[in-house]
Amino acid sequence: MTQRVEFVIRYGMEAMDFRAVTGMLENVYWRRGIKEAEIIQGASGSTLVAGAFIDGNQIGYARVVSDKTRFAYILDVVVHEAYRKSGIGRALVNALLTHEEMKSVYQWMLQTKDAHGVYRKLGFAVIANPECWMEIRNPRPLR
């Protein structure tokens, strides 16, 4: 069992350390090679960004895009390697789900390749009617 760590969650662009966020995201399989400018641009267009901090150092990040009424999409949930499996990622997602600005949202979405167990504990399930959903998925542009 992984040891629990004490951390605080902060919200908003001004609270984020985007150099640290870039360091975490640029090496994960879903954002390999992402640059800080793209992360900042994505965060700027997000409804809410959240970070986990220990002693002022950012060790986790997540964001949500939403209309704050009916729909919200959570993405870029990442925790520094040294702190994974300690509940920080789940706490970040829960912080987005329960944030005052998001209280009216009733449909939440996210994508995961390997963390279904984590998200199930927060109430997520595999899409009930995947045949109703459509997407356009282009390759990520080089930036």
N, CA and C atoms as a LAMMPS dump frame, in Angstrom:
ITEM: TIMESTEP
0
ITEM: NUMBER OF ATOMS
429
ITEM: BOX BOUNDS ff ff ff
-5.0000000000000000e+02 5.0000000000000000e+02
-5.0000000000000000e+02 5.0000000000000000e+02
-5.0000000000000000e+02 5.0000000000000000e+02
ITEM: ATOMS id mol type element x y z
1 1 1 N 0.838 -1.185 0
2 1 2 C 0 0 0
3 1 3 C 0.883 1.249 0
4 2 1 N 0.533 2.202 -0.843
5 2 2 C 1.298 3.432 -0.954
6 2 3 C 0.947 4.363 0.197
7 3 1 N 1.95 5.037 0.687
8 3 2 C 1.768 5.967 1.806
9 3 3 C 1.004 7.207 1.342
10 4 1 N 0.076 7.681 2.169
11 4 2 C -0.664 8.905 1.88
12 4 3 C 0.249 10.097 2.115
13 5 1 N 0.069 11.116 1.298
14 5 2 C 0.863 12.327 1.438
15 5 3 C -0.067 13.504 1.669
16 6 1 N 0.427 14.509 2.364
17 6 2 C -0.335 15.733 2.609
18 6 3 C -0.093 16.694 1.448
19 7 1 N -1.18 17.181 0.867
20 7 2 C -1.081 18.118 -0.25
21 7 3 C -2.27 19.062 -0.19
22 8 1 N -2.163 20.164 -0.914
23 8 2 C -3.273 21.105 -1.038
24 8 3 C -3.642 21.223 -2.504
25 9 1 N -4.899 21.515 -2.755
26 9 2 C -5.367 21.725 -4.121
27 9 3 C -5.653 23.198 -4.303
28 10 1 N -5.115 23.737 -5.384
29 10 2 C -5.331 25.145 -5.732
30 10 3 C -5.97 25.206 -7.111
31 11 1 N -6.711 26.28 -7.351
32 11 2 C -7.432 26.458 -8.61
33 11 3 C -6.971 27.732 -9.315
34 12 1 N -7.121 27.743 -10.633
35 12 2 C -6.889 28.95 -11.412
36 12 3 C -5.528 28.998 -12.079
37 13 1 N -5.49 29.678 -13.194
38 13 2 C -4.273 29.817 -13.995
39 13 3 C -3.116 30.386 -13.18
40 14 1 N -3.408 31.409 -12.377
41 14 2 C -2.346 32.093 -11.637
42 14 3 C -1.704 31.195 -10.587
43 15 1 N -2.399 30.17 -10.161
44 15 2 C -1.851 29.267 -9.143
45 15 3 C -0.969 28.173 -9.735
46 16 1 N -1.063 27.947 -11.046
47 16 2 C -0.358 26.83 -11.667
48 16 3 C 1.1 27.168 -11.981
49 17 1 N 1.946 26.172 -11.86
50 17 2 C 3.345 26.25 -12.266
51 17 3 C 3.442 25.469 -13.577
52 18 1 N 3.284 26.161 -14.685
53 18 2 C 3.201 25.487 -15.972
54 18 3 C 4.507 24.84 -16.411
55 19 1 N 5.606 25.254 -15.854
56 19 2 C 6.867 24.544 -16.115
57 19 3 C 6.789 23.144 -15.489
58 20 1 N 6.283 23.067 -14.265
59 20 2 C 6.127 21.77 -13.596
60 20 3 C 5.073 20.917 -14.304
61 21 1 N 3.98 21.538 -14.709
62 21 2 C 2.927 20.806 -15.418
63 21 3 C 3.482 20.231 -16.716
64 22 1 N 4.249 21.029 -17.442
65 22 2 C 4.864 20.56 -18.681
66 22 3 C 5.776 19.367 -18.394
67 23 1 N 6.557 19.451 -17.352
68 23 2 C 7.442 18.345 -16.993
69 23 3 C 6.69 17.056 -16.737
70 24 1 N 5.491 17.16 -16.165
71 24 2 C 4.683 15.96 -15.91
72 24 3 C 4.007 15.46 -17.183
73 25 1 N 3.459 16.375 -17.973
74 25 2 C 2.685 15.971 -19.146
75 25 3 C 3.532 15.564 -20.346
76 26 1 N 4.716 16.13 -20.496
77 26 2 C 5.479 15.875 -21.718
78 26 3 C 5.982 14.434 -21.822
79 27 1 N 5.902 13.679 -20.744
80 27 2 C 6.395 12.306 -20.772
81 27 3 C 5.311 11.239 -20.635
82 28 1 N 4.048 11.632 -20.507
83 28 2 C 2.983 10.631 -20.421
84 28 3 C 2.546 10.229 -21.828
85 29 1 N 2.07 9.014 -21.977
86 29 2 C 1.793 8.473 -23.306
87 29 3 C 0.794 9.297 -24.114
88 30 1 N -0.147 9.964 -23.449
89 30 2 C -1.175 10.678 -24.211
90 30 3 C -0.766 12.101 -24.578
91 31 1 N 0.34 12.608 -24.08
92 31 2 C 0.783 13.973 -24.402
93 31 3 C 2.29 14.041 -24.656
94 32 1 N 2.905 12.932 -25.002
95 32 2 C 4.352 12.894 -25.187
96 32 3 C 4.828 14.036 -26.085
97 33 1 N 5.792 14.779 -25.599
98 33 2 C 6.388 15.855 -26.374
99 33 3 C 5.629 17.164 -26.351
100 34 1 N 4.571 17.268 -25.574
101 34 2 C 3.792 18.511 -25.536
102 34 3 C 4.664 19.645 -24.982
103 35 1 N 4.457 20.815 -25.501
104 35 2 C 5.241 21.988 -25.097
105 35 3 C 4.425 22.879 -24.156
106 36 1 N 5.134 23.674 -23.383
107 36 2 C 4.498 24.536 -22.389
108 36 3 C 3.478 25.488 -23.013
109 37 1 N 3.784 26.051 -24.177
110 37 2 C 2.857 26.992 -24.809
111 37 3 C 1.515 26.336 -25.115
112 38 1 N 1.526 25.089 -25.558
113 38 2 C 0.277 24.382 -25.858
114 38 3 C -0.495 24.076 -24.572
115 39 1 N 0.22 23.743 -23.51
116 39 2 C -0.422 23.477 -22.228
117 39 3 C -1.087 24.744 -21.697
118 40 1 N -0.395 25.854 -21.78
119 40 2 C -0.959 27.13 -21.315
120 40 3 C -2.161 27.52 -22.165
121 41 1 N -2.065 27.347 -23.468
122 41 2 C -3.189 27.672 -24.342
123 41 3 C -4.405 26.815 -23.983
124 42 1 N -4.193 25.512 -23.765
125 42 2 C -5.295 24.631 -23.381
126 42 3 C -5.887 25.015 -22.038
127 43 1 N -5.033 25.331 -21.093
128 43 2 C -5.505 25.736 -19.768
129 43 3 C -6.29 27.039 -19.85
130 44 1 N -5.832 27.964 -20.677
131 44 2 C -6.513 29.255 -20.825
132 44 3 C -7.923 29.089 -21.368
133 45 1 N -8.119 28.089 -22.214
134 45 2 C -9.434 27.835 -22.778
135 45 3 C -10.292 26.91 -21.933
136 46 1 N -9.796 26.515 -20.791
137 46 2 C -10.521 25.594 -19.915
138 46 3 C -11.431 26.353 -18.958
139 47 1 N -12.424 25.664 -18.49
140 47 2 C -13.359 26.239 -17.527
141 47 3 C -12.714 26.34 -16.154
142 48 1 N -11.944 25.321 -15.805
143 48 2 C -11.342 25.256 -14.477
144 48 3 C -10.076 24.423 -14.548
145 49 1 N -9.018 24.9 -13.921
146 49 2 C -7.787 24.123 -13.781
147 49 3 C -7.508 23.953 -12.294
148 50 1 N -6.94 22.803 -11.964
149 50 2 C -6.633 22.511 -10.567
150 50 3 C -5.252 21.899 -10.477
151 51 1 N -4.567 22.198 -9.403
152 51 2 C -3.246 21.627 -9.175
153 51 3 C -3.104 21.14 -7.753
154 52 1 N -2.309 20.092 -7.584
155 52 2 C -1.975 19.585 -6.252
156 52 3 C -0.567 20.061 -5.924
157 53 1 N -0.385 20.528 -4.697
158 53 2 C 0.89 21.119 -4.281
159 53 3 C 1.335 20.547 -2.945
160 54 1 N 2.646 20.325 -2.848
161 54 2 C 3.285 19.954 -1.586
162 54 3 C 4.381 20.978 -1.34
163 55 1 N 4.313 21.661 -0.217
164 55 2 C 5.311 22.68 0.136
165 55 3 C 5.537 23.675 -0.999
166 56 1 N 4.452 24.065 -1.673
167 56 2 C 4.538 25.048 -2.745
168 56 3 C 4.957 24.492 -4.092
169 57 1 N 5.316 23.219 -4.164
170 57 2 C 5.728 22.594 -5.423
171 57 3 C 4.555 21.844 -6.041
172 58 1 N 4.304 22.122 -7.329
173 58 2 C 3.185 21.466 -7.989
174 58 3 C 3.546 20.029 -8.339
175 59 1 N 2.693 19.089 -7.888
176 59 2 C 2.953 17.666 -8.123
177 59 3 C 1.747 16.992 -8.793
178 60 1 N 0.721 17.766 -9.16
179 60 2 C -0.434 17.214 -9.858
180 60 3 C -1.183 18.295 -10.602
181 61 1 N -1.943 17.88 -11.61
182 61 2 C -2.665 18.839 -12.453
183 61 3 C -3.867 18.141 -13.083
184 62 1 N -4.94 18.879 -13.261
185 62 2 C -6.114 18.412 -14.002
186 62 3 C -6.889 19.634 -14.46
187 63 1 N -7.672 19.456 -15.519
188 63 2 C -8.483 20.565 -15.993
189 63 3 C -9.8 20.043 -16.532
190 64 1 N -10.751 20.95 -16.684
191 64 2 C -12.07 20.602 -17.2
192 64 3 C -12.526 21.666 -18.189
193 65 1 N -13.164 21.216 -19.259
194 65 2 C -13.798 22.081 -20.248
195 65 3 C -15.294 21.839 -20.11
196 66 1 N -16.072 22.919 -19.954
197 66 2 C -17.483 22.74 -19.642
198 66 3 C -18.319 23.96 -19.993
199 67 1 N -19.637 23.721 -20.11
200 67 2 C -20.585 24.839 -20.213
201 67 3 C -21.126 25.208 -18.829
202 68 1 N -20.656 24.522 -17.796
203 68 2 C -21.045 24.715 -16.399
204 68 3 C -22.53 24.46 -16.146
205 69 1 N -23.179 23.796 -17.07
206 69 2 C -24.599 23.534 -16.925
207 69 3 C -24.925 22.062 -17.176
208 70 1 N -24.606 21.592 -18.379
209 70 2 C -24.992 20.239 -18.748
210 70 3 C -23.819 19.298 -18.961
211 71 1 N -22.683 19.798 -19.373
212 71 2 C -21.622 18.921 -19.855
213 71 3 C -20.261 19.382 -19.362
214 72 1 N -19.409 18.422 -19.049
215 72 2 C -18.027 18.722 -18.67
216 72 3 C -17.118 17.581 -19.127
217 73 1 N -15.951 17.944 -19.595
218 73 2 C -14.965 16.974 -20.064
219 73 3 C -13.672 17.197 -19.286
220 74 1 N -13.247 16.183 -18.564
221 74 2 C -12.022 16.25 -17.756
222 74 3 C -10.862 15.717 -18.58
223 75 1 N -9.736 16.424 -18.516
224 75 2 C -8.557 15.964 -19.25
225 75 3 C -7.27 16.405 -18.581
226 76 1 N -6.176 15.861 -19.067
227 76 2 C -4.824 16.169 -18.589
228 76 3 C -4.647 15.913 -17.093
229 77 1 N -5.265 14.872 -16.591
230 77 2 C -5.069 14.483 -15.194
231 77 3 C -3.705 13.808 -15.106
232 78 1 N -2.815 14.417 -14.337
233 78 2 C -1.456 13.876 -14.24
234 78 3 C -0.893 14.158 -12.852
235 79 1 N -0.102 13.204 -12.368
236 79 2 C 0.563 13.327 -11.083
237 79 3 C 2.034 12.99 -11.288
238 80 1 N 2.893 13.748 -10.653
239 80 2 C 4.333 13.501 -10.726
240 80 3 C 4.607 12.045 -10.351
241 81 1 N 5.523 11.42 -11.076
242 81 2 C 5.84 9.994 -10.873
243 81 3 C 6.079 9.628 -9.409
244 82 1 N 6.762 10.479 -8.684
245 82 2 C 7.117 10.169 -7.297
246 82 3 C 5.903 10.114 -6.376
247 83 1 N 4.746 10.638 -6.839
248 83 2 C 3.569 10.715 -5.976
249 83 3 C 2.377 9.927 -6.512
250 84 1 N 2.578 9.151 -7.566
251 84 2 C 1.481 8.366 -8.124
252 84 3 C 1.052 7.277 -7.146
253 85 1 N -0.188 6.882 -7.292
254 85 2 C -0.791 5.831 -6.46
255 85 3 C -0.908 6.235 -4.993
256 86 1 N -1.031 7.537 -4.761
257 86 2 C -1.202 8.025 -3.39
258 86 3 C -2.524 8.766 -3.21
259 87 1 N -3.415 8.681 -4.202
260 87 2 C -4.726 9.311 -4.101
261 87 3 C -4.806 10.725 -4.63
262 88 1 N -3.7 11.26 -5.119
263 88 2 C -3.687 12.657 -5.575
264 88 3 C -4.511 12.838 -6.85
265 89 1 N -4.357 11.953 -7.816
266 89 2 C -5.131 12.061 -9.054
267 89 3 C -6.62 11.985 -8.793
268 90 1 N -7.025 11.044 -7.969
269 90 2 C -8.434 10.901 -7.612
270 90 3 C -8.93 12.159 -6.892
271 91 1 N -8.111 12.709 -6.003
272 91 2 C -8.489 13.929 -5.283
273 91 3 C -8.653 15.105 -6.247
274 92 1 N -7.778 15.204 -7.24
275 92 2 C -7.895 16.287 -8.223
276 92 3 C -9.187 16.172 -9.017
277 93 1 N -9.496 14.977 -9.481
278 93 2 C -10.724 14.791 -10.248
279 93 3 C -11.931 15.062 -9.361
280 94 1 N -11.922 14.57 -8.145
281 94 2 C -13.025 14.833 -7.219
282 94 3 C -13.176 16.329 -6.954
283 95 1 N -12.056 17.048 -6.88
284 95 2 C -12.106 18.497 -6.67
285 95 3 C -12.799 19.194 -7.837
286 96 1 N -12.582 18.709 -9.06
287 96 2 C -13.275 19.278 -10.214
288 96 3 C -14.759 18.926 -10.172
289 97 1 N -15.072 17.673 -9.868
290 97 2 C -16.459 17.211 -9.834
291 97 3 C -17.302 17.955 -8.801
292 98 1 N -16.688 18.346 -7.693
293 98 2 C -17.441 18.947 -6.594
294 98 3 C -17.245 20.465 -6.467
295 99 1 N -16.497 21.052 -7.378
296 99 2 C -16.251 22.492 -7.322
297 99 3 C -17.568 23.258 -7.452
298 100 1 N -17.707 24.325 -6.706
299 100 2 C -18.927 25.133 -6.684
300 100 3 C -19.363 25.567 -8.088
301 101 1 N -18.429 25.945 -8.948
302 101 2 C -18.772 26.405 -10.297
303 101 3 C -19.351 25.29 -11.167
304 102 1 N -19.126 24.036 -10.763
305 102 2 C -19.531 22.904 -11.582
306 102 3 C -20.752 22.169 -11.027
307 103 1 N -21.394 22.72 -10.022
308 103 2 C -22.457 21.997 -9.312
309 103 3 C -23.68 21.677 -10.177
310 104 1 N -23.916 22.407 -11.255
311 104 2 C -25.08 22.149 -12.117
312 104 3 C -24.823 21.081 -13.173
313 105 1 N -23.579 20.727 -13.385
314 105 2 C -23.231 19.779 -14.451
315 105 3 C -23.747 18.385 -14.114
316 106 1 N -24.406 17.753 -15.085
317 106 2 C -24.912 16.401 -14.849
318 106 3 C -24.356 15.358 -15.807
319 107 1 N -23.585 15.76 -16.803
320 107 2 C -22.936 14.779 -17.676
321 107 3 C -21.448 15.077 -17.718
322 108 1 N -20.672 14.156 -17.191
323 108 2 C -19.219 14.272 -17.128
324 108 3 C -18.593 13.219 -18.019
325 109 1 N -17.54 13.608 -18.726
326 109 2 C -16.847 12.684 -19.619
327 109 3 C -15.349 12.762 -19.364
328 110 1 N -14.669 11.684 -19.686
329 110 2 C -13.218 11.668 -19.732
330 110 3 C -12.806 10.468 -20.55
331 111 1 N -11.546 10.422 -20.922
332 111 2 C -10.978 9.278 -21.624
333 111 3 C -9.846 8.716 -20.794
334 112 1 N -9.727 7.401 -20.79
335 112 2 C -8.594 6.759 -20.139
336 112 3 C -8.291 5.446 -20.828
337 113 1 N -7.037 5.14 -20.885
338 113 2 C -6.599 3.869 -21.449
339 113 3 C -6.329 2.853 -20.339
340 114 1 N -5.935 3.35 -19.166
341 114 2 C -5.443 2.423 -18.145
342 114 3 C -5.832 2.763 -16.705
343 115 1 N -6.769 3.683 -16.504
344 115 2 C -7.116 4.079 -15.131
345 115 3 C -8.61 3.917 -14.841
346 116 1 N -9.234 2.949 -15.469
347 116 2 C -10.67 2.735 -15.273
348 116 3 C -11.022 2.525 -13.801
349 117 1 N -10.208 1.779 -13.088
350 117 2 C -10.467 1.515 -11.676
351 117 3 C -10.489 2.784 -10.839
352 118 1 N -9.584 3.694 -11.119
353 118 2 C -9.531 4.967 -10.399
354 118 3 C -10.822 5.747 -10.624
355 119 1 N -11.231 5.849 -11.882
356 119 2 C -12.398 6.659 -12.208
357 119 3 C -13.706 5.996 -11.796
358 120 1 N -13.775 4.671 -11.807
359 120 2 C -14.982 3.978 -11.327
360 120 3 C -15.266 4.342 -9.874
361 121 1 N -14.211 4.486 -9.079
362 121 2 C -14.386 4.842 -7.668
363 121 3 C -15.004 6.222 -7.501
364 122 1 N -14.957 7.03 -8.543
365 122 2 C -15.537 8.371 -8.509
366 122 3 C -16.9 8.424 -9.189
367 123 1 N -17.389 7.27 -9.642
368 123 2 C -18.711 7.208 -10.238
369 123 3 C -18.745 7.089 -11.75
370 124 1 N -17.606 7.108 -12.418
371 124 2 C -17.577 6.989 -13.869
372 124 3 C -17.824 5.539 -14.285
373 125 1 N -18.393 5.368 -15.479
374 125 2 C -18.609 4.056 -16.068
375 125 3 C -18.308 4.16 -17.559
376 126 1 N -18.095 3.027 -18.193
377 126 2 C -17.908 3 -19.638
378 126 3 C -19.191 3.542 -20.269
379 127 1 N -19.078 4.265 -21.37
380 127 2 C -20.224 4.887 -22.029
381 127 3 C -21.309 3.839 -22.294
382 128 1 N -22.527 4.136 -21.842
383 128 2 C -23.643 3.198 -21.974
384 128 3 C -24.058 3.002 -23.435
385 129 1 N -24.062 4.07 -24.194
386 129 2 C -24.501 3.999 -25.594
387 129 3 C -23.425 4.573 -26.514
388 130 1 N -22.324 3.856 -26.684
389 130 2 C -21.241 4.419 -27.506
390 130 3 C -21.664 4.688 -28.944
391 131 1 N -22.693 3.989 -29.434
392 131 2 C -23.142 4.201 -30.809
393 131 3 C -23.758 5.587 -31.005
394 132 1 N -24.086 6.276 -29.921
395 132 2 C -24.655 7.629 -30.013
396 132 3 C -23.572 8.701 -30.114
397 133 1 N -22.349 8.358 -29.781
398 133 2 C -21.262 9.334 -29.761
399 133 3 C -20.49 9.277 -31.069
400 134 1 N -20.055 10.424 -31.515
401 134 2 C -19.223 10.516 -32.717
402 134 3 C -18.06 11.44 -32.415
403 135 1 N -17.033 11.337 -33.216
404 135 2 C -15.87 12.191 -33.019
405 135 3 C -15.179 12.462 -34.34
406 136 1 N -14.416 13.516 -34.347
407 136 2 C -13.418 13.784 -35.382
408 136 3 C -12.104 13.722 -34.641
409 137 1 N -11.217 12.853 -35.047
410 137 2 C -9.937 12.703 -34.354
411 137 3 C -8.814 12.828 -35.385
412 138 1 N -8.219 13.995 -35.402
413 138 2 C -7.082 14.254 -36.277
414 138 3 C -5.796 14.054 -35.499
415 139 1 N -4.685 13.822 -36.182
416 139 2 C -3.409 13.735 -35.474
417 139 3 C -3.098 15.079 -34.805
418 140 1 N -2.448 15.003 -33.651
419 140 2 C -2.044 16.239 -32.969
420 140 3 C -1.016 16.961 -33.835
421 141 1 N -1.223 18.24 -34.099
422 141 2 C -0.265 18.975 -34.937
423 141 3 C 1.088 19.153 -34.223
424 142 1 N 2.123 19.207 -34.996
425 142 2 C 3.445 19.503 -34.445
426 142 3 C 3.453 20.969 -34.064
427 143 1 N 3.936 21.267 -32.868
428 143 2 C 3.985 22.667 -32.417
429 143 3 C 5.364 22.953 -31.896
